[in-house]
Amino acid sequence: MTTTALLVLDLVGTFAFALNGALTALRATRLDIVGVVTLGMITALGGGTLRDVFLDALPPATFLDWRYLAVAAAGGLLAFLTGHRLHRLNGTINVLDAAGLGLFAVTGALKALDLGFGPAQAVIVGAITGVGGGTLRDVLIRQVPSVLSSGLYAVPALVGATVVVVADVLDARGAAAAVAGAAVCFAVRMLGVHYDIDAPFPRAVGRGDDPERGGTGPA
């Protein structure tokens, strides 16, 4: 992929995540304009910043290119101005979230490959890029991060990143592979949302389920 195409995907994902992060914050808690825009920017830029730190690509791209900050701020501000109309539209939030997740998972994996990292490491970095910003947002608004508690979230990011990494291994890397990876991630995420599919949970622990005492609790 060309640098321009990667930049466009990164900026589109940044805007989608900023809008989603700010709308999610509006729905979860009462914040002023500074809080809404800040959480939107953290959601949009957190994953990419974590990615660059892991890849030792410092300083992070966020702080080298003003367009990232501008696009993230614009997404957060748009959510603040229109949140009274959009905050009830859960479908809109989910679609934006899935779009940002797919775009960031792909760009994260591609950047890792560009810097010479192996396939497995690239997949992991792609997933971290996708879920990192939302995780930071949830922590700041005192919620259990979505990636740890509900829905298919990390799994779609891993799948999308894997698509572009496999394409690279097969020497079929390009715009089509990147779009396919983002589309697969988006589709898996939306299927999880639509059919209320969760990643496997552990068996519920009852009063008798004390591992130190060897209890098994009710069946």
N, C-alpha and C positions, 0 to 999 in steps of 0.2 A: 504494500500500500504506500501511496505517496504521503509525504508529510502533511500536505494540505488536506487530504482526505481524513487523516487521523485527527487533525486539528478540528475539522468540521464536526466529526463524530463526538469528539471530546466536548466541544462547546454546546452542541445540542443536548448531550447528556447532562451537562452542567446546568443548563436552563431547566430541563425537565425535573431534575432533582431539587433545584432551588424552589421551584414552584410547588412541588410535592411536599418538600420538607416544611415550607412555610404554612401550607394548607393543613398539614398534619398537626403542626404546632397550634394553629388557630383552633382546630377541633379539640385538642387535648387540654389546653389551658388558656388563660387570659393573659395576653401579652400586649405591650405597646409596639409602636412601629419599629423601634430599635430591636426589640426582642424577636419580632417576626422576621425581619430582614436578616438578623444575625443567624437565627436558626436555619433559615433558608440557605444562607451562604455556607454554613457549617455542613449541612446535608450535601450540598453540591460539591464542596471543595475538600471535605474531609477524606473521602475515599482516595482521591487523586493524590492528596498530600501524604497519606499513609503509604500509598503505592511508591511514590518517589523516595520516601525515607527508606523503605525496604530495599529498593533497587539502588540505593546510594546515588540517586540522580538529584544531587543537591546543588543549589537550593531548589525546592519544588517548583514545578512549572507554574503553579498558582502565583508565585511571587516574582516570576520572570516575565509573565505576559499579562498585561493589564486587562486583556479581554476576558480572562477567566473571572476576575473580580467583578468586572462590569456586568457580564452576563448573569452571574450568580446574584448580584445585587438587584438587577432588573427583575429576575424571577421572583425574588422575595418581596420586592415592592409591588409587583403585579398581584401577588397573592394577598398582600395587605389591603390593596385598594379594591379588590373584587371578591375577597373572602366571604363577605356577607351573602354573595350569590352562589359561590362555589362550595362553601364548607359542607353543604348538605349532599353534595354530589360525590358519594363514596366511589362510584364508578370512575369518575374523572381522576380522583386521587390514585386509585389502583392502576389505571392505565398509564398515568405519568410515572408512577413508581416502577412499573414493569419496563417502560421504555428506557428510563434512566438506568435501571439495573442492567439491561441488555447492552446498552451502548458502553457503559463503564466497564463491564466485564470483558467486553471485546477489546476496548482500547488498552485496558490494563494488561491483558495477556499479550497483545501486540507490542507494547512498549517493552515488556520483559524479554520477549523474543529479540527485539531490536538491540537490546543491550547484552545479548549473548547468553541469557539464562536458558536452562533446559526446559523441556516440555512440561514436566510435572510442576516445576517452580512457576512457570508462566501461568498455568491453570490456577494455582493457588493465589498468585498475585492478582489475576483477573477477578477472582471471587472477592478478594479483600477490597479491591477497588470498587466493586459493585455494592458491597454491603457496609463498607466502612463509614460513610457519611451518615447513613440512616441510623447506624448503631450509636454514633456520637450524639446525634439529635435526641434519640430516645433516652440516653443516659442523662442528658441535660434537662429533659422535662420529666425525669424521674419515672420512666416507664421501663419495664423489662424489654430489652431490644427485640424487635420483630424477628430478627434472624435467629433468636434463641427460643422463641416462645410460640410462634404461630405461623401457619401457612408454609408453602414451599417458597423459600427465599434464597438461602444459600445454594440449594440444589440447582435452581435454574441458572444462577451465576456460574456455577461450576460446569454445567452442561454447555452454556454458551461459550465460555472460555475454551472448553475442550474442542469445540467445533473448529475454532480458528487455529488452535494449536495443531490439531490433526491435519488441517489443510496445509499448514506450514511444513509439517513433516513430510507430507505427500507432494511438496513443491507445487501446491495449488493456491498459494497465498495471493490474495488480491481483494478488491472491493467486494466481489461477489461472496467470497468466504466470510468477510467481516459482516456483511449484511445478513448472511445466513445465520451466523453465530448469534447476532443480536436478535434476529427473528425467532430463533429456536428458544432462546432464553425468555423472550417476551411471551411466546406461546405457552411454555411450561408454567411460567408464573401466573398467567391469566387463567389457565386451566385449574391451577391450584386454588385461585381465588373463586372462580365460578362454581367449582364442585366442592369447595371447602375441604380441600385435601391438605393434610398436615404431614410433615415428616414424622416418622415413628416416635412415639413417646414411651418412656419406661412404664412398667406396670405400677399402678398406684400403690403407694405405701400406706398400709393401715397401721393400727395401733400395735398389732402383733408383729409387724415387719421391722423388727430391730435386728440389723445385721450383726450387732455385737453379741446378741443373745441367741441368734440362730432362728428367730421367729419367722414364720412364713405368712402369717395373717390369713384372712379369708381367701378362698379360691375365687 
